[in-house]
Amino acid sequence: LPPDLATASGSGLDPHITLRAALFQAGRVAAARDVSVTDVEAIIEQWAFSPGAFPGQDRLVNVLELNLALDGVQ
């Protein structure tokens, strides 16, 4: 389980999760939306970004933007 799925941000309002956390949930999201896991993973990868200039830093995904992108698939 990716750590950010088991913990909350300091404010509890962070709209981002790590790429690893998003991919971890791809199967469940695909089933709920009745689309292929491959399509969901591709959209997750498309919306992932690097937040800073530090090498090795986790890529993030904005959950709201991801959900809006997934809405366009159905």
Secondary structure as UniProt FT lines:
FT   HELIX           3..6
FT   STRAND          16..18
FT   HELIX           19..24
FT   HELIX           26..33
FT   HELIX           37..47
FT   TURN            55..56
FT   STRAND          60..62
FT   HELIX           63..71
FT   TURN            72..73
//
